[in-house]
Amino acid sequence: MKLPHRRNFLHLAAGAAALPAVSRIARAQAYPTRPVRIVAAFAAGGGVDITARLIGQWLSDRLGQPFVTENRPGAGGNIGTEAVVNAPPDGHTLLLATVPNAVNATLYEKLNFTFIRDIAPVAGIIRVPMVILLHPSVPAKTVPEFIAYAKANPGKVNMASAGTGSAPHMAGELFNFMAGVKMVHVPYRGQGPALTDLLGGQVQVFFATTPGTSDFVRTGKLRALAVTTPTRAEVFAELPRAGDFVLGYEASQWYGMAAPKNTPVEVIDKLNREVNAALSDTRMRAKFAEIGGEPLAGSPSEFGQLIAEETVKWGTVVTFTGLKPE
């Protein structure tokens, strides 16, 4: 058999080596090849659902295929999350990830997946501040006054939440932990019902995500004490931070995009670029601002780091307080 000339052989070898890179580039350019599902693991109308639909419309317009939000609520977000974890890792099934994904890693003793191990972070989308709201029957006007009131009435201050393991719930439990108070958790099926009972006085305090709360504060139906984020929130610019009074306290709702593990890097990178482009767009930033959202953006690894940090943080709170799923 006649061997190829050395120069020809080198050309052939170089061409063969380049094939995987060419294949990856072609795959990224072709993606998506059909409609994409963005699984929102909570009911329609909430922050997860709204964020998924906003970013989905942007991706549909930019990438030429429908990005359709699919609501798969149940088990604190675990049902929808498991559906994504078990989906083919081709970028055509995505998850709108949020705080309960980090909480559930410790809150639930037995899950059929490990969130950090079984998903691929794509991009952070927005962070939404929470605000400490009181019914006017509570005499406290400041965070220190509320802490003193709660300590003087242990087990008598009812704290609403949007559900066990939700961001408002965890913000309240962290406050219990760090401020040395004992509020009684009263879970609801979402923020709407929790706000209704807070307005009616059935509960006294709610660590609420900011969207839809400002009118109640402005009209005096509820009293706002502070925001929970490490910086002041644009939507409640006049309010101090809870961390100004409880050193180190910080809690927020966040939303980001994730995919099944082993999703091709080039697909992840393409989605990441488009999400970051949305967060740089004036009109999209305005739409997110309407729900209190402050852009996160960043690389897949930065979003992965946020998930890891939040998993450790909320895992500590779950373990220390002995929380159980309901």
KAJODA-V122249 format. One record per residue. N is the residue number from 0. RES is the residue in one small letter. PSI is psi in degrees with one decimal (NA if undefined). D_LAST is the distance of its C-alpha to the last C-alpha in Angstrom with 2 decimals. Layout:
n: (N & N)
res: (RES & RES)
psi: (PSI & PSI)
d_last: (D_LAST & D_LAST)
This chain:
n: (0 & 1 & 2 & 3 & 4 & 5 & 6 & 7 & 8 & 9 & 10 & 11 & 12 & 13 & 14 & 15 & 16 & 17 & 18 & 19 & 20 & 21 & 22 & 23 & 24 & 25 & 26 & 27 & 28 & 29 & 30 & 31 & 32 & 33 & 34 & 35 & 36 & 37 & 38 & 39 & 40 & 41 & 42 & 43 & 44 & 45 & 46 & 47 & 48 & 49 & 50 & 51 & 52 & 53 & 54 & 55 & 56 & 57 & 58 & 59 & 60 & 61 & 62 & 63 & 64 & 65 & 66 & 67 & 68 & 69 & 70 & 71 & 72 & 73 & 74 & 75 & 76 & 77 & 78 & 79 & 80 & 81 & 82 & 83 & 84 & 85 & 86 & 87 & 88 & 89 & 90 & 91 & 92 & 93 & 94 & 95 & 96 & 97 & 98 & 99 & 100 & 101 & 102 & 103 & 104 & 105 & 106 & 107 & 108 & 109 & 110 & 111 & 112 & 113 & 114 & 115 & 116 & 117 & 118 & 119 & 120 & 121 & 122 & 123 & 124 & 125 & 126 & 127 & 128 & 129 & 130 & 131 & 132 & 133 & 134 & 135 & 136 & 137 & 138 & 139 & 140 & 141 & 142 & 143 & 144 & 145 & 146 & 147 & 148 & 149 & 150 & 151 & 152 & 153 & 154 & 155 & 156 & 157 & 158 & 159 & 160 & 161 & 162 & 163 & 164 & 165 & 166 & 167 & 168 & 169 & 170 & 171 & 172 & 173 & 174 & 175 & 176 & 177 & 178 & 179 & 180 & 181 & 182 & 183 & 184 & 185 & 186 & 187 & 188 & 189 & 190 & 191 & 192 & 193 & 194 & 195 & 196 & 197 & 198 & 199 & 200 & 201 & 202 & 203 & 204 & 205 & 206 & 207 & 208 & 209 & 210 & 211 & 212 & 213 & 214 & 215 & 216 & 217 & 218 & 219 & 220 & 221 & 222 & 223 & 224 & 225 & 226 & 227 & 228 & 229 & 230 & 231 & 232 & 233 & 234 & 235 & 236 & 237 & 238 & 239 & 240 & 241 & 242 & 243 & 244 & 245 & 246 & 247 & 248 & 249 & 250 & 251 & 252 & 253 & 254 & 255 & 256 & 257 & 258 & 259 & 260 & 261 & 262 & 263 & 264 & 265 & 266 & 267 & 268 & 269 & 270 & 271 & 272 & 273 & 274 & 275 & 276 & 277 & 278 & 279 & 280 & 281 & 282 & 283 & 284 & 285 & 286 & 287 & 288 & 289 & 290 & 291 & 292 & 293 & 294 & 295 & 296 & 297 & 298 & 299 & 300 & 301 & 302 & 303 & 304 & 305 & 306 & 307 & 308 & 309 & 310 & 311 & 312 & 313 & 314 & 315 & 316 & 317 & 318 & 319 & 320 & 321 & 322 & 323 & 324 & 325)
res: (m & k & l & p & h & r & r & n & f & l & h & l & a & a & g & a & a & a & l & p & a & v & s & r & i & a & r & a & q & a & y & p & t & r & p & v & r & i & v & a & a & f & a & a & g & g & g & v & d & i & t & a & r & l & i & g & q & w & l & s & d & r & l & g & q & p & f & v & t & e & n & r & p & g & a & g & g & n & i & g & t & e & a & v & v & n & a & p & p & d & g & h & t & l & l & l & a & t & v & p & n & a & v & n & a & t & l & y & e & k & l & n & f & t & f & i & r & d & i & a & p & v & a & g & i & i & r & v & p & m & v & i & l & l & h & p & s & v & p & a & k & t & v & p & e & f & i & a & y & a & k & a & n & p & g & k & v & n & m & a & s & a & g & t & g & s & a & p & h & m & a & g & e & l & f & n & f & m & a & g & v & k & m & v & h & v & p & y & r & g & q & g & p & a & l & t & d & l & l & g & g & q & v & q & v & f & f & a & t & t & p & g & t & s & d & f & v & r & t & g & k & l & r & a & l & a & v & t & t & p & t & r & a & e & v & f & a & e & l & p & r & a & g & d & f & v & l & g & y & e & a & s & q & w & y & g & m & a & a & p & k & n & t & p & v & e & v & i & d & k & l & n & r & e & v & n & a & a & l & s & d & t & r & m & r & a & k & f & a & e & i & g & g & e & p & l & a & g & s & p & s & e & f & g & q & l & i & a & e & e & t & v & k & w & g & t & v & v & t & f & t & g & l & k & p & e)
psi: (134.0 & 124.1 & 148.5 & 152.6 & 146.7 & -43.6 & -43.6 & -38.6 & -43.2 & -40.1 & -43.5 & -43.6 & -42.4 & -40.2 & -40.7 & -39.7 & -31.5 & -17.0 & -45.2 & -41.1 & -42.9 & -41.2 & -41.5 & -43.3 & -44.0 & -38.8 & -42.7 & -40.1 & -35.3 & -30.1 & 139.0 & 148.6 & -4.1 & 174.3 & 146.6 & 136.2 & 129.6 & 108.7 & 121.2 & 112.9 & 22.5 & 169.4 & 158.9 & 148.7 & -16.5 & -177.4 & -38.5 & -47.4 & -46.8 & -44.0 & -42.0 & -41.2 & -37.5 & -49.9 & -31.1 & -41.2 & -40.8 & -46.2 & -36.4 & -45.6 & -34.5 & -32.8 & -1.2 & 9.4 & 150.6 & 133.5 & 103.5 & 126.9 & 129.4 & 115.4 & 122.1 & 69.0 & 164.1 & 145.4 & 42.7 & 26.5 & -5.0 & -30.1 & -49.6 & -38.9 & -43.5 & -35.3 & -37.5 & -43.9 & -37.6 & 0.6 & 157.0 & 135.4 & 64.2 & 7.2 & 2.5 & 0.7 & 121.8 & 162.8 & 135.9 & 96.8 & 151.8 & -177.0 & -46.8 & -25.9 & -36.7 & -38.2 & -43.7 & -22.2 & -30.0 & -33.8 & -38.1 & 124.2 & -35.7 & 112.0 & 155.0 & 10.7 & 161.8 & 113.6 & -51.3 & -38.2 & -34.5 & 4.8 & 159.6 & 114.9 & 138.9 & -58.0 & 144.1 & 143.9 & -69.8 & 158.5 & 133.9 & 121.7 & 158.7 & 158.7 & 137.6 & 113.0 & 136.8 & 148.3 & 142.7 & -16.9 & -19.5 & 126.4 & -12.6 & 138.2 & -13.3 & 167.5 & -47.4 & -38.9 & -37.3 & -40.7 & -44.3 & -40.4 & -44.7 & -38.1 & -32.8 & -14.6 & 59.9 & 133.0 & 5.8 & -6.1 & 112.9 & 126.7 & 115.3 & 157.0 & 168.6 & 13.8 & 153.5 & 128.0 & -3.6 & 164.9 & -45.3 & -39.0 & -48.6 & -34.0 & -40.5 & -41.3 & -37.7 & -38.6 & -45.0 & -50.2 & -48.8 & -27.8 & -8.2 & 36.5 & 172.6 & 84.7 & 149.9 & 122.0 & 129.1 & 101.2 & 145.1 & 169.4 & 68.9 & 168.1 & -34.5 & -54.9 & -34.2 & -43.0 & -38.4 & -45.6 & -28.7 & -43.1 & -34.1 & -7.6 & 5.7 & -27.8 & 160.9 & -22.3 & 148.1 & 123.3 & 88.1 & 145.4 & 146.5 & -33.0 & 132.6 & 10.5 & -21.6 & -35.7 & -37.0 & -35.8 & -43.9 & -36.6 & 0.3 & 7.1 & -28.0 & 157.6 & 129.4 & 131.4 & -43.7 & 162.0 & 158.3 & -6.7 & 163.7 & -15.3 & 160.9 & 150.3 & 137.3 & -37.5 & -25.8 & 62.3 & -25.2 & -13.3 & 144.2 & 175.2 & 142.8 & -32.2 & -13.8 & -22.1 & -28.3 & 96.8 & 125.1 & -5.3 & 132.5 & 133.3 & 144.4 & 159.8 & 136.2 & 152.9 & 141.8 & 176.6 & 138.0 & 161.9 & 166.9 & 148.8 & 153.6 & 8.2 & 134.3 & 137.8 & -38.8 & -30.6 & -44.1 & -46.7 & -37.4 & -44.6 & -41.0 & -43.8 & -40.6 & -38.3 & -44.3 & -34.2 & -39.3 & -39.4 & -8.8 & -7.9 & 129.2 & -43.4 & -40.0 & -39.2 & -37.9 & -39.6 & -41.9 & -35.9 & -29.9 & -25.7 & 17.4 & 9.6 & 131.3 & 126.0 & 137.9 & -59.4 & -163.2 & -178.6 & 166.7 & -39.4 & -34.2 & -38.8 & -38.7 & -37.6 & -40.1 & -46.1 & -44.7 & -44.9 & -42.1 & -33.8 & -42.8 & -46.4 & -53.6 & -26.3 & -39.0 & -43.4 & -44.8 & -46.2 & -46.0 & -38.9 & -11.2 & 30.2 & 145.9 & 148.1 & 148.8 & NA)
d_last: (73.47 & 74.16 & 71.63 & 70.61 & 72.25 & 70.38 & 69.76 & 68.47 & 66.26 & 64.71 & 64.11 & 62.40 & 60.26 & 59.24 & 58.40 & 56.25 & 54.37 & 53.72 & 52.26 & 48.64 & 48.73 & 50.31 & 47.72 & 44.87 & 46.54 & 47.14 & 43.54 & 42.32 & 44.94 & 44.02 & 40.23 & 38.62 & 40.46 & 38.17 & 35.27 & 32.29 & 28.62 & 26.39 & 22.82 & 20.52 & 16.99 & 15.83 & 17.26 & 20.91 & 22.15 & 20.04 & 21.46 & 20.70 & 22.40 & 25.30 & 25.98 & 26.01 & 28.46 & 30.67 & 31.10 & 31.37 & 34.28 & 35.99 & 35.77 & 36.99 & 39.98 & 40.77 & 40.34 & 41.60 & 38.76 & 35.86 & 32.56 & 30.17 & 26.59 & 24.25 & 20.80 & 18.33 & 14.84 & 11.64 & 8.94 & 9.25 & 12.95 & 13.28 & 15.00 & 17.67 & 18.15 & 18.81 & 21.27 & 23.18 & 23.22 & 24.82 & 27.23 & 30.91 & 31.60 & 34.22 & 32.78 & 32.25 & 28.44 & 26.80 & 23.40 & 22.76 & 20.91 & 19.02 & 17.11 & 13.67 & 15.91 & 16.99 & 13.70 & 12.05 & 15.09 & 13.91 & 10.12 & 10.13 & 12.66 & 14.09 & 14.97 & 18.16 & 19.54 & 20.17 & 20.07 & 23.04 & 25.06 & 24.53 & 25.11 & 28.26 & 28.03 & 30.31 & 30.34 & 28.54 & 28.85 & 27.89 & 26.22 & 24.98 & 25.19 & 22.82 & 24.34 & 23.50 & 23.90 & 24.66 & 25.43 & 29.21 & 28.83 & 27.83 & 31.26 & 30.56 & 32.45 & 31.76 & 29.13 & 31.07 & 31.33 & 27.59 & 26.95 & 29.58 & 28.08 & 24.56 & 26.24 & 28.31 & 25.34 & 22.67 & 19.43 & 20.98 & 20.17 & 17.09 & 15.78 & 14.41 & 12.64 & 12.49 & 8.74 & 6.61 & 9.30 & 11.83 & 15.32 & 15.49 & 12.48 & 14.13 & 17.48 & 16.61 & 15.30 & 18.45 & 20.49 & 19.21 & 20.16 & 23.49 & 24.69 & 23.94 & 22.14 & 19.13 & 17.43 & 14.54 & 11.55 & 11.03 & 8.92 & 10.90 & 11.50 & 14.09 & 16.77 & 18.99 & 17.10 & 16.29 & 20.02 & 21.05 & 19.51 & 20.87 & 24.23 & 24.07 & 23.39 & 20.22 & 18.79 & 21.25 & 20.26 & 18.67 & 19.12 & 19.88 & 21.32 & 24.95 & 25.69 & 26.29 & 26.27 & 29.94 & 31.40 & 29.28 & 30.54 & 34.08 & 34.36 & 33.08 & 30.08 & 27.88 & 29.00 & 28.36 & 28.76 & 28.46 & 27.15 & 24.91 & 27.00 & 29.83 & 32.40 & 32.91 & 31.56 & 34.12 & 32.20 & 32.22 & 35.32 & 36.19 & 33.04 & 32.98 & 30.43 & 27.87 & 29.21 & 32.56 & 31.28 & 28.56 & 30.41 & 28.68 & 25.68 & 24.83 & 21.91 & 22.12 & 20.66 & 22.61 & 23.28 & 25.40 & 26.54 & 26.03 & 27.46 & 27.19 & 28.90 & 32.64 & 33.09 & 36.74 & 37.38 & 39.77 & 37.18 & 34.71 & 37.60 & 38.64 & 35.23 & 35.05 & 38.47 & 37.57 & 34.36 & 36.42 & 39.15 & 36.79 & 35.83 & 39.56 & 40.37 & 41.04 & 39.72 & 36.46 & 35.94 & 36.53 & 33.95 & 31.29 & 32.48 & 31.79 & 28.03 & 28.55 & 28.69 & 30.86 & 32.12 & 30.98 & 33.26 & 34.59 & 34.90 & 32.42 & 32.64 & 31.91 & 28.70 & 27.84 & 28.57 & 26.24 & 23.35 & 24.33 & 24.60 & 21.26 & 19.58 & 21.33 & 20.74 & 16.99 & 16.75 & 18.73 & 16.52 & 13.32 & 15.55 & 17.35 & 14.57 & 12.55 & 9.27 & 6.41 & 3.79 & 0.00)
